[in-house]
Amino acid sequence: MLNADALSRLRQLKSDIEENKVVFPGTVKATNGRFGFVALDEGRDVFLPPEEMQKVLPGDRVNVTEQEVEKGKTQGVVDELLETRLNTFVGRYLVKGKGHFVVPETPGINRWIFIPPKERMNAQPDDYIYCQIHKHPIKDGKGQAKVLRVIGKAGEPGIERAFTLATFDLADTWPDAVQKQADSLSDRDIESRKAGREDRTDRAYVTIDSPGTQDMDDALLAEPNATGWALSIAIADPTAVIEPDSPAEQEAFNRATAIYFPGEPLPMLPDSISTRLCSLMPEARRLALVCDLQVNNDGSLGDYSFHQAVIQSKGKLSYELVSNLIEGRIDDDIKALPDAVGNSLDQLHQAATALRKWRSEHALLSGDRPEFRLRLDENKRIRLIEPSVQNEAHRLVEECMVAANRCAADFLTRQTDGLFIRHPGLRDDRADNIRALIDSHAPHLSGVDAHQADGFRTLMKETDALEAEVPVKAILSRQLARAELGFRPEPHHGMGLEAYTTFTSPLRKFSDFYVHRLIKAALWDIPMKALTVDQLEALQAAQIRARQAANSLEAWLKSDFAKTLGDEPMAGVISRTVPAGFFVRLDANGLEGFVSCKDLEGKYGFDPVTLRLIHNKNGRIFQLEQPVTVSFSGVDEERRQINFKLVAAEEIPTGNGSANG
């Protein structure tokens, strides 16, 4: 037995070790396996073995110490939990023997978590459940969860949407204060706010949208003049009836955007506001923020101005009707249009054609990638996927919206406060590979600086119709950075513009709603509360979460629909390549599925410069935009990923590109 003196020395030694050991703060990153990493604040990653990963959750802020386990290799030991960011999550209820668990569906939690008897809320085996961490596993690696809500069972109608909402913490109901505010508004509020606004109710504004759209936020009008056209874009004005910092505005900020889930969208504003009081419905007097602008004969923009007005749309027109009018297919519906509306539509088409020509010459147009519409059945699952044809009417509306948004961006560049959408172009971390690609396959463009707006625009234009061994434009397009919100004007490389913002969808996007506030504050001194840097980051994160939720739900519905495809050969093109294989987008319905290199003969190496998969011996190539024929081979249920097997592929000539396996 140690005497008191020895014990004292041991305690002092332990204290000295604790004081002298080096701890590193960082954030836990999960993987598909049982191990993980800690992304240290100093900029490097430390490996966490499975036994240490058991003590933490994805996103946890921790202190770790670093130990050498063998020569040249180290691993982390979790020293202290600083903060846990994973509060709620979703999973499936599992009973194993006498133990009740949740099997998390959250990426990175690769373990069952015990649910104590008092926290089970009568959940049944195989129920999808919404849970909260009840006991963090930091002490012994044995975490606990409690059930907050039973979502439902697999196979129930609408379970996919309900599960997605819970996964991404999206609310499907309105807070009481928001609902109370929405219920208190009526047409009287529209009438009471007309004072001081221009009365444009006699002018031939019309909305052009899909037949089922109810939240109509733009109406258009055009008239010819000596140097081109006077274009007027009236945008719904929800900021006129929603008070700054009120519950409805706060909830709109939290949601960031309407999410167009298949079959049942999740709105940003209550329906009574977005589809009734503020929607630019036909023959209804509605408040609008109007952008009047001069479109010159060459498609360039002239002077512009913003106005608070009252308008009365003369009709809700479908894309199909307007397209028929443009293309001269006259039917009874077109004959019934008032002359003023018909004349305005003709001038709108001419103005939009000039705008598009200018953008094609001086900016960048996005390619017309095929789009598809999901039709759901009574069980809220995909019944049919059909092409969504983009016609001249769609392009007309697009050009008018882009023109108005360019005016808003130009206006805000001259103000103290602004909100812009910036796009940095190509990813910085791919710079070396992109330079090698250009040097090898488009050497005449080697001197172009793609980091500058003009250079990026030149690069994308010059590679559009480039005949080369590899699809250079497609390779570049796969390596673009994500667009971001910012307070100061910066180039939008993807559109080829020096500055860009949007204000044309204030019923659907909070950033547009906020730009309305900025314009009104600058022109009419209407009070507003400016966003902080932290709020801007939160808004950006909410937008990303909304996009991820929409993609997640679509992936689930599409993976279930894919099971009906049978084993018939289907034509498609390679849409993405990765070292493990390639993704194929089907021509008929736009479904994307994965072809694994494991299912191909031989071994393939991946070339990060050309994004090609190249056979190590015979040189066979798979690359972007390559036509292939595939058949359905199953679904990875965990990833909700469709898998294909290759039936045939159009041969690509073998080249000199190296394959780095």
Secondary structure as UniProt FT lines:
FT   HELIX           4..20
FT   STRAND          24..30
FT   STRAND          36..40
FT   TURN            41..42
FT   STRAND          45..48
FT   HELIX           50..53
FT   TURN            54..55
FT   TURN            58..59
FT   STRAND          61..70
FT   TURN            71..72
FT   STRAND          73..83
FT   STRAND          88..96
FT   TURN            97..98
FT   STRAND          99..104
FT   TURN            107..108
FT   STRAND          113..114
FT   HELIX           117..119
FT   TURN            121..122
FT   TURN            125..126
FT   STRAND          127..135
FT   TURN            137..140
FT   STRAND          144..153
FT   TURN            154..155
FT   TURN            157..158
FT   HELIX           159..167
FT   TURN            168..169
FT   HELIX           176..184
FT   HELIX           187..192
FT   TURN            195..196
FT   STRAND          198..200
FT   TURN            201..202
FT   STRAND          206..209
FT   TURN            211..212
FT   STRAND          218..225
FT   TURN            226..227
FT   STRAND          228..236
FT   HELIX           238..240
FT   TURN            244..245
FT   HELIX           247..255
FT   HELIX           272..277
FT   STRAND          285..296
FT   TURN            297..298
FT   STRAND          301..313
FT   STRAND          316..318
FT   HELIX           319..326
FT   TURN            327..328
FT   HELIX           332..335
FT   HELIX           339..362
FT   STRAND          371..376
FT   TURN            378..379
FT   STRAND          382..388
FT   HELIX           392..413
FT   STRAND          420..423
FT   HELIX           428..430
FT   HELIX           431..441
FT   HELIX           443..445
FT   TURN            446..447
FT   TURN            450..451
FT   HELIX           453..462
FT   TURN            463..465
FT   HELIX           472..477
FT   TURN            478..479
FT   STRAND          484..486
FT   TURN            493..496
FT   TURN            506..508
FT   HELIX           510..524
FT   HELIX           533..562
FT   TURN            563..564
FT   TURN            566..567
FT   STRAND          570..578
FT   TURN            579..580
FT   STRAND          581..586
FT   TURN            587..589
FT   STRAND          592..596
FT   HELIX           597..599
FT   STRAND          604..607
FT   TURN            608..611
FT   STRAND          612..615
FT   TURN            616..618
FT   STRAND          621..622
FT   TURN            624..625
FT   STRAND          627..636
FT   TURN            637..640
FT   STRAND          641..649
//
